[in-house]
Amino acid sequence: MNVAIYKEVQFDASHRLLHYKGKCANLHGHRWKVEVWIEGEPDATTGILVDYNVIREIVEKFDHQIILNGADPMAACIEKFQHVITTAGDPTSELLADLIRKDLTRYCRSHKIAAKVTRIRVWESPGCFAEIAQ
């Protein structure tokens, strides 16, 4: 039996876009919203495809964090005072969608869960989101 689940998670984090000319070149924060759709075969014993709490935990690693491009000189300065999540490229909503999708996929593979992220949306603000759909 193939099933589909949906989970929404919100988190607060700051970022800046190193290679962008405009307001987003400055360090600023958002109330991010992540929507995840996963399809697959639920566990024969539990009937659960992927625990909703696992999805939440994977997304919430970004909660109350500063997310910067690994090449951003600001990262090393801030790292002296608090942890910084660095990314390979500017931490756009598009990139975060891909990172979260990859983390969820790795989790499913490592736990032998027959599931696939079929859609993920990362909302940077109430009117703007990036989506990856498979």
trRosetta pair geometry for C-beta under 8 A, 3 or more apart (Angstrom, degrees):
i j d omega theta_ij theta_ji phi_ij phi_ji
1 41 7.0 115 69 -132 53 72
1 42 7.0 -20 83 25 101 99
2 39 6.3 22 178 178 100 101
2 40 6.8 -88 -142 -170 75 10
2 41 6.5 -54 -99 -76 55 63
3 39 7.0 -171 94 -145 38 63
3 40 7.2 -27 56 68 69 44
3 41 7.7 102 19 -119 84 22
3 42 5.5 20 25 -35 134 106
3 49 5.6 -137 79 -57 113 130
4 37 6.3 -3 -174 -173 108 93
4 38 7.0 162 -153 85 59 42
4 39 4.5 -24 -97 -95 81 86
4 118 7.3 -47 -129 26 111 141
5 37 7.4 168 85 -151 44 48
5 38 5.3 -11 57 60 91 92
5 39 7.9 173 17 -81 62 40
5 49 5.3 -169 -12 56 127 135
5 50 6.5 -151 54 46 144 89
5 52 7.4 -131 167 -80 136 86
6 35 7.0 -10 -168 -172 96 90
6 36 7.0 159 -153 84 48 54
6 37 5.4 -14 -100 -100 79 71
6 38 7.9 178 -78 21 34 69
7 35 7.6 167 86 -152 44 47
7 36 5.0 -9 58 57 89 103
7 38 7.9 7 7 5 102 109
7 52 5.2 165 -103 -141 127 86
7 55 4.4 98 75 104 161 153
7 56 6.9 -115 171 -55 134 75
8 33 6.5 -10 -168 -173 100 98
8 34 7.1 158 -154 83 50 51
8 35 5.2 -15 -101 -101 80 74
8 36 7.8 -178 -79 20 34 71
9 33 7.6 159 84 -156 41 52
9 34 4.9 -13 62 60 89 101
9 36 7.6 15 7 -1 103 111
9 55 6.7 -164 -34 130 130 90
9 56 5.1 164 -102 -120 127 65
9 59 4.1 121 88 85 150 152
9 60 6.4 -109 179 -53 133 83
10 31 6.3 6 -176 173 114 88
10 32 6.6 163 -155 87 60 54
10 33 5.0 -24 -100 -102 86 70
10 34 7.4 177 -85 18 35 71
11 31 7.8 176 90 -158 28 51
11 32 5.3 -14 64 60 76 103
11 34 7.5 9 11 -2 101 110
11 59 6.4 -169 -21 142 129 92
11 60 5.7 169 -87 -119 127 58
11 62 5.2 113 109 88 155 91
11 63 3.9 -114 -146 -90 113 77
11 64 7.5 -108 -176 -16 94 56
12 29 6.4 23 -178 179 87 121
12 30 7.3 -171 -142 91 55 43
12 31 5.6 -27 -95 -104 80 62
12 32 7.3 169 -95 16 24 80
12 63 6.3 52 43 -153 63 68
12 64 5.8 34 80 -72 94 61
13 29 6.6 -172 106 -142 25 85
13 30 6.8 -13 64 55 65 80
13 32 6.2 -12 31 -2 100 126
13 62 5.0 -53 -54 158 154 92
13 63 6.7 -120 -58 -124 98 20
13 64 6.7 -98 -88 -41 67 9
13 65 5.0 -8 -127 59 110 71
13 66 7.1 174 -171 -89 84 22
13 67 5.6 42 156 -9 129 111
14 27 5.7 41 162 179 124 87
14 28 6.2 -172 -147 102 92 21
14 29 4.0 -56 -86 -84 82 79
14 30 7.6 139 -103 10 40 65
14 65 7.8 -140 37 104 67 42
14 66 5.1 -20 70 -114 99 71
14 67 7.1 175 88 24 45 72
15 27 7.5 -152 117 -139 15 62
15 28 7.4 -30 62 63 53 63
15 29 7.9 110 11 -106 59 42
15 30 7.5 -23 22 9 100 108
15 66 7.2 149 -83 -168 46 55
15 67 4.4 -27 -92 72 102 93
15 68 6.6 175 -143 -77 68 50
15 91 4.5 -119 -146 85 137 123
16 24 6.6 157 -151 164 56 60
16 25 6.2 42 -178 177 103 26
16 26 6.0 -120 -122 114 119 17
16 27 4.5 -67 -47 -83 124 52
16 28 6.7 103 -86 15 79 71
16 68 6.5 8 44 -113 83 88
16 72 7.2 124 75 -136 103 150
16 74 7.1 33 47 50 136 156
17 20 3.6 28 110 9 125 127
17 24 4.5 29 18 130 118 107
17 25 5.9 -70 71 -87 77 48
17 69 7.7 77 -144 -31 39 119
17 90 4.4 46 -142 -165 77 133
17 91 7.4 -132 -88 53 67 61
17 92 6.5 49 -103 -75 117 83
18 25 7.4 78 -126 -138 17 76
18 68 7.5 79 -46 -170 110 85
18 69 4.5 -79 0 31 131 144
18 71 6.6 -178 106 85 172 93
18 72 4.7 -141 -76 -91 129 95
18 90 5.6 -149 31 -94 80 96
19 69 7.6 89 -10 -63 92 166
19 90 5.5 -116 31 -49 96 131
20 24 5.0 -14 101 84 148 104
20 25 5.2 -154 83 -68 81 81
20 90 6.6 107 -25 -147 103 162
21 25 6.4 11 -117 -46 25 137
22 25 6.1 134 60 -10 43 98
23 26 6.2 -57 -177 27 52 107
23 28 7.3 11 153 -17 92 155
24 28 7.0 -97 -123 35 53 125
27 66 7.4 -10 -150 -144 119 112
27 74 7.0 -161 -62 168 122 160
30 124 5.4 -68 -145 -171 163 64
30 125 6.4 -103 -140 -69 114 71
32 62 7.2 -26 54 113 150 134
32 93 7.8 176 -133 -112 108 94
32 96 7.5 -73 -153 135 149 163
32 122 6.5 -17 -169 -171 110 87
32 123 6.4 150 -163 78 55 66
32 124 6.5 -20 -111 -113 81 39
33 121 7.8 -3 108 111 87 97
33 122 7.6 158 83 -158 49 41
33 123 3.9 2 56 48 96 121
33 129 7.8 -58 74 -99 96 117
34 59 4.9 -157 58 -139 151 137
34 96 7.9 -112 -93 137 115 113
34 97 7.9 172 -131 -103 96 67
34 100 6.2 -128 -150 -169 144 174
34 120 7.0 -13 -170 -170 91 94
34 121 7.0 164 -154 86 44 57
34 122 5.3 -8 -105 -106 79 71
34 123 7.4 -146 -67 20 34 77
35 119 7.7 -19 114 120 97 97
35 120 6.9 165 86 -154 59 46
35 121 4.3 9 49 50 105 103
35 123 7.6 57 -8 -19 98 103
36 55 5.6 -154 62 -160 151 130
36 59 7.6 -138 -30 -58 130 130
36 100 7.4 -118 -85 139 118 122
36 104 6.8 162 -149 -84 141 163
36 117 6.4 -63 -160 -135 96 104
36 119 7.6 158 -157 90 35 63
36 120 5.3 1 -109 -110 68 86
37 117 7.1 106 77 -163 56 60
37 118 5.0 -62 108 65 105 92
37 119 4.0 25 39 51 123 95
37 120 7.2 -143 27 -66 72 49
38 49 6.3 164 111 131 113 130
38 50 5.5 -11 104 20 162 134
38 55 7.6 -137 -16 -88 137 130
38 104 7.2 -128 -88 166 124 135
38 108 8.0 179 -153 -75 130 139
38 115 5.1 23 173 175 112 119
38 116 6.8 164 -154 80 70 33
38 117 5.5 -41 -97 -98 80 53
38 118 6.7 150 -117 7 23 84
39 49 7.9 -75 -156 -157 20 151
39 115 6.8 166 87 -151 31 72
39 116 5.8 -21 63 59 80 85
39 118 5.0 35 4 -28 110 132
40 49 5.5 131 67 -152 94 110
40 50 7.9 71 46 -29 126 97
40 108 7.7 154 -25 -154 169 138
40 113 6.9 86 113 152 157 83
40 114 4.7 172 -177 115 116 67
40 115 3.3 -125 11 -100 153 57
40 116 5.9 134 -64 8 106 68
41 49 7.4 152 91 -117 23 85
41 114 4.2 8 40 83 105 127
41 115 7.4 -131 37 -66 54 68
42 46 7.4 -120 168 85 98 77
42 47 5.1 17 144 -172 139 38
42 48 5.8 155 -155 76 101 11
42 49 4.6 -71 -94 -66 74 66
43 46 4.4 29 82 42 128 93
43 47 6.6 -53 69 -4 76 15
43 48 5.4 2 26 56 111 68
43 49 7.5 -172 -8 -89 73 23
43 113 7.6 -54 -64 -120 92 86
48 51 6.0 30 162 -74 141 64
49 113 7.2 94 173 -174 56 116
49 115 5.5 109 175 -93 97 131
50 54 5.9 -107 172 66 90 127
50 55 6.2 88 126 -49 119 102
50 104 7.7 33 -161 -163 163 101
50 107 7.8 83 -142 110 122 120
50 108 6.7 -58 -92 -91 122 99
50 113 6.1 83 -85 171 86 157
50 115 5.5 -128 -43 74 111 176
51 54 4.3 92 72 -5 95 105
51 55 7.4 -166 96 -5 55 79
52 55 5.6 -51 -157 34 41 113
52 56 6.4 42 147 -20 69 105
53 56 5.4 -51 -147 37 37 115
53 57 6.2 39 154 -21 67 104
54 57 5.7 -53 -146 36 31 111
54 58 6.5 32 155 -20 64 104
54 107 6.4 156 167 167 123 150
55 58 5.9 -56 -151 34 29 110
55 59 6.5 19 156 -10 64 109
55 104 6.8 25 -117 -112 77 117
56 59 6.1 -65 -150 43 29 104
56 60 5.7 20 159 -17 68 118
57 60 5.8 -59 -132 42 26 108
57 61 7.3 50 160 -44 57 85
58 61 6.6 -37 -171 -6 30 110
58 100 6.6 116 133 -151 106 80
58 103 5.0 160 -167 125 118 125
58 104 5.8 125 125 -75 167 74
58 107 6.5 -91 -81 -33 138 149
59 62 6.7 -55 171 25 53 106
59 100 5.9 32 -100 -135 77 128
60 63 4.5 -9 -163 -16 73 123
61 65 7.6 9 140 -24 55 150
61 85 7.7 114 134 -94 94 142
62 65 5.3 -111 -164 38 45 125
62 67 6.4 -1 -145 -62 103 130
62 85 6.6 -70 -115 15 72 167
62 96 7.3 43 -95 -144 162 121
65 83 6.9 -52 -134 101 97 98
65 84 7.5 127 179 -138 91 35
65 85 5.0 42 155 -6 138 116
66 78 5.8 -74 89 150 160 155
66 82 7.1 102 10 96 119 113
66 83 7.9 165 39 101 89 55
66 84 5.0 -45 84 -121 104 81
66 85 7.0 171 85 27 48 74
67 84 7.6 153 -99 -174 22 72
67 85 4.7 -23 -107 75 73 107
67 86 7.8 161 -159 -92 54 22
67 87 6.5 33 179 -19 95 115
67 91 4.2 161 134 -163 110 170
67 96 7.5 30 165 -86 164 113
68 72 4.4 -100 170 50 114 146
68 74 6.1 -141 -136 82 154 101
68 75 4.5 -165 90 -79 139 98
68 78 7.5 133 -12 39 148 139
68 84 5.6 -18 24 178 112 122
68 85 7.4 140 23 79 61 55
68 86 5.8 -31 77 -109 76 69
68 87 7.3 -174 96 20 28 83
68 91 6.5 -89 -100 -6 12 127
69 72 4.3 112 64 -32 85 101
69 75 7.5 -123 77 -41 50 128
69 86 7.0 18 141 -158 17 81
69 87 6.0 -57 -108 67 43 83
69 88 8.0 40 -151 -164 70 10
69 89 6.1 -80 -123 138 99 16
69 90 5.0 -33 -69 -90 119 47
69 91 6.5 -142 -56 -17 62 79
70 75 6.7 -27 -138 -3 33 174
70 86 3.9 87 -89 164 74 122
70 87 6.3 -143 -26 69 86 28
70 88 6.0 -6 10 -87 127 47
72 75 4.8 105 78 -22 92 100
72 86 7.7 -159 33 -128 100 98
73 76 6.4 -47 -166 29 50 106
73 77 7.0 46 144 -14 70 108
74 77 5.6 -62 -155 41 43 114
74 78 6.0 33 155 -15 77 110
75 78 6.2 -63 -146 41 26 103
75 79 6.0 34 156 -30 64 111
75 84 5.0 180 -150 117 80 156
75 86 5.5 49 -143 -92 149 113
76 79 5.5 -50 -142 30 29 119
76 80 7.5 45 155 -32 56 91
77 80 6.3 -47 -175 9 34 112
78 81 6.1 -73 -169 45 48 99
78 82 6.4 -44 164 56 85 81
78 84 5.2 95 94 -66 115 129
79 82 7.5 -98 -127 74 28 38
79 83 7.1 24 -130 -131 70 27
79 84 5.0 -81 -76 11 83 115
85 91 7.8 91 102 -99 101 146
87 90 7.4 7 85 128 122 9
87 91 4.8 130 19 -80 144 86
87 95 5.9 90 168 148 149 138
87 99 6.9 -84 -123 -66 115 145
89 92 7.8 -50 132 9 104 96
89 95 5.6 -167 93 -106 115 144
90 95 6.7 172 89 -10 55 149
91 95 5.7 -121 -136 78 37 131
91 96 6.2 56 -173 -56 81 97
92 95 4.8 99 50 6 76 98
92 96 7.0 -140 94 -2 41 86
92 130 7.0 85 136 -40 96 154
93 96 5.7 -53 -143 40 34 111
93 97 6.3 43 154 -26 65 103
93 122 4.4 -176 -168 101 87 109
93 123 7.3 -6 -140 -149 138 4
93 124 4.4 -99 -62 -48 129 107
93 128 7.1 171 -2 132 162 97
93 129 6.4 -142 161 -154 148 42
93 130 3.9 157 114 4 99 115
94 97 5.9 -53 -154 30 28 113
94 98 6.8 23 151 -14 61 106
94 122 7.7 -157 -63 54 19 123
94 130 4.1 -144 -78 -152 59 158
95 98 5.7 -58 -154 38 35 110
95 99 6.3 34 152 -19 69 106
96 99 5.6 -53 -143 37 34 112
96 100 6.2 31 160 -16 68 106
96 122 4.9 148 92 -152 109 168
96 130 7.7 122 55 55 86 130
97 100 6.2 -58 -147 39 26 106
97 101 6.2 28 154 -20 62 110
97 120 5.1 154 -161 109 91 111
97 121 7.0 -29 -113 -141 123 15
97 122 4.3 -135 -67 -3 87 118
97 130 5.0 -133 -15 101 140 108
97 131 6.9 -164 -142 -119 158 16
97 132 5.0 155 142 -7 122 109
98 101 5.7 -55 -145 37 30 114
98 102 6.3 29 156 -18 64 107
98 132 6.3 115 -79 -54 66 153
99 102 5.8 -57 -149 37 29 110
99 103 6.4 29 153 -19 65 106
100 103 5.6 -52 -146 36 33 112
100 104 6.4 32 155 -17 65 105
100 120 6.2 177 90 -173 112 150
100 122 7.1 142 18 -73 139 120
101 104 5.9 -57 -149 38 29 109
101 105 6.2 30 153 -20 64 109
101 117 4.9 -159 -142 91 84 156
101 120 5.0 -142 -73 7 101 153
101 132 5.8 -58 -49 75 155 145
102 105 5.6 -54 -145 37 31 113
102 106 6.3 35 155 -20 65 104
103 106 5.8 -52 -148 35 30 112
103 107 6.5 33 152 -22 63 104
104 107 5.6 -51 -149 33 32 114
104 108 6.5 31 154 -18 65 104
104 117 5.1 87 94 -57 134 129
104 120 7.9 169 21 -81 146 137
105 108 5.9 -54 -150 36 31 110
105 109 6.4 28 154 -16 65 107
105 116 7.5 23 -111 -135 92 57
105 117 6.1 -86 -61 6 87 112
106 109 5.9 -58 -147 39 30 109
106 110 6.0 23 160 -15 67 111
107 110 6.1 -62 -144 40 26 105
107 111 6.2 0 164 4 64 115
107 113 7.6 -2 121 29 75 131
108 111 6.3 -74 -144 51 24 94
108 113 4.1 -96 -150 69 76 107
108 114 7.8 180 177 -30 111 5
108 115 4.8 -124 -134 61 139 95
108 116 7.6 -166 104 -76 169 36
109 112 7.5 24 -177 -76 31 35
109 113 7.7 -72 -43 44 20 74
116 134 6.9 -99 153 82 117 146
117 120 5.7 4 172 -43 124 111
117 132 8.0 38 126 96 115 111
117 134 7.1 96 99 9 65 130
118 133 6.9 14 153 -155 64 66
118 134 5.3 -115 -142 56 49 93
119 131 6.7 -11 -166 -169 90 103
119 132 7.1 170 -147 88 43 54
119 133 4.6 3 -107 -110 87 79
119 134 7.2 -142 -63 20 52 70
120 131 6.9 168 85 -149 46 57
120 132 5.2 4 52 52 93 94
121 129 4.8 17 -176 168 102 138
121 130 7.1 162 -151 80 56 42
121 131 4.7 -17 -98 -97 80 87
122 129 6.1 160 79 -156 38 83
122 130 5.3 -7 56 54 93 91
122 131 7.9 -177 20 -77 62 43
123 126 7.0 32 175 -102 128 24
123 128 6.8 125 -156 84 65 53
123 129 4.3 -42 -92 -89 64 103
124 128 5.0 -34 54 95 100 110
124 129 6.9 174 6 -96 71 44
124 130 7.6 54 -25 -8 104 91
125 128 4.9 41 49 34 89 102
